[in-house]
Amino acid sequence: MRQSTPRTDFGLAKYFKDSCYSFIPESNKWTVAPNSLFLTEKTTKVLYHGHPFMIMSSVGALKQLREWGFETFPEMFDETYDEIENVVERDRFFKNNMLRLQRMELSELHKLCESIEEKCIHNQKVLLESKIIDDKFYNEISAVVN
């Protein structure tokens, strides 16, 4: 249906509890938008549910998230992809990260997830307690009004 609403998202929590990490295909992954980040429901849902993630977005997306106060997960993913501008090379990097995690022993993966649990909780708090979304919306509205 290509819609994201409270009604369609009602059962999502189950999927986050049944998995160890998320790969986020953000909206601007396929566009030429260097050094920009679309903070859409795709990313905010992962942050809200306290999941470690790798974000398929434009160059510098992880850097921008860190500047906003979120933590990323270099313990789990090779985050050097955040600086790779070549789309084919970036996609290969994502694929290699996915394959490496899929091949990992489940007990090892669980230990890794437990070691970064505080970061996930931190990201939830930053999302819920900050004004990042409000400020972003305010700046966009101000630009239109002024």
C-alpha angles and dihedrals in degrees: 000000000000090000132122114200135143087260096054093039097049095108099041096102089070091061093050091051091049096051137057104217144002136232108208117207096200121201097252095049090101098040132078101252107135117198094002130115127204103209096204134159089274092069098031092054091055091047092046093052092048099242129156109239151184112213122215097207141113124312111286097023093128091047090053092049090051090050088054089055101261122131124230130206115245088154088067105028134034096244097190085100087081089077099042111109099182106093095209092050092047091051090050089052091053091048092050091050091051093048093047092053093045090054094048118109109258093234090053091048091050091051090051092050092049090051092058099040093107090056090054091051089047091054091051090053094047090051095046099038103037132083095225094117093040092049092047091050091045092052092050092048092045091053091054095044096044 
